[in-house]
Amino acid sequence: MHMAADERIGALCLAKNFDQDHPDLFVARERLMELVGQMMWSPAI
């Protein structure tokens, strides 16, 4: 599962028309960082 995600992300990063500063990507990036932060600071189950 992780390898497939890595491949997709890698393909996006190599795309010539990939706009890293697109507003939708900015919002998604901020949300992802928030969720990762919550997971990092949550007590283990």
C-alpha positions as CSV (number, residue, x, y, z in Angstrom):
1,M,0.0,0.0,0.0
2,H,2.7,2.5,0.9
3,M,4.8,1.7,-2.2
4,A,1.8,2.5,-4.4
5,A,1.3,5.8,-2.6
6,D,5.0,6.6,-3.0
7,E,4.8,5.9,-6.7
8,R,1.9,8.2,-7.2
9,I,3.5,11.0,-5.2
10,G,6.7,10.5,-7.1
11,A,4.9,10.7,-10.4
12,L,3.1,13.9,-9.4
13,C,6.4,15.5,-8.3
14,L,8.0,14.7,-11.6
15,A,5.1,16.0,-13.7
16,K,6.1,19.2,-15.6
17,N,2.7,20.8,-15.2
18,F,2.5,20.1,-11.4
19,D,1.7,23.4,-9.6
20,Q,3.0,23.0,-6.1
21,D,1.5,26.3,-5.1
22,H,-2.0,25.6,-6.3
23,P,-4.5,26.8,-3.6
24,D,-6.3,23.4,-3.4
25,L,-2.9,21.7,-2.7
26,F,-2.0,24.3,-0.1
27,V,-5.3,23.6,1.8
28,A,-4.8,19.8,1.5
29,R,-1.1,20.1,2.6
30,E,-2.1,22.2,5.7
31,R,-4.9,19.6,6.6
32,L,-2.4,16.7,6.1
33,M,0.1,18.4,8.4
34,E,-2.6,18.9,11.0
35,L,-3.7,15.3,10.9
36,V,-0.1,14.0,11.1
37,G,0.5,16.2,14.1
38,Q,-2.5,14.8,15.8
39,M,-1.4,11.3,15.2
40,M,2.1,12.0,16.5
41,W,0.8,13.5,19.7
42,S,-2.0,11.0,20.3
43,P,-1.6,8.3,22.9
44,A,-1.0,4.8,21.5
45,I,-3.9,2.5,21.3
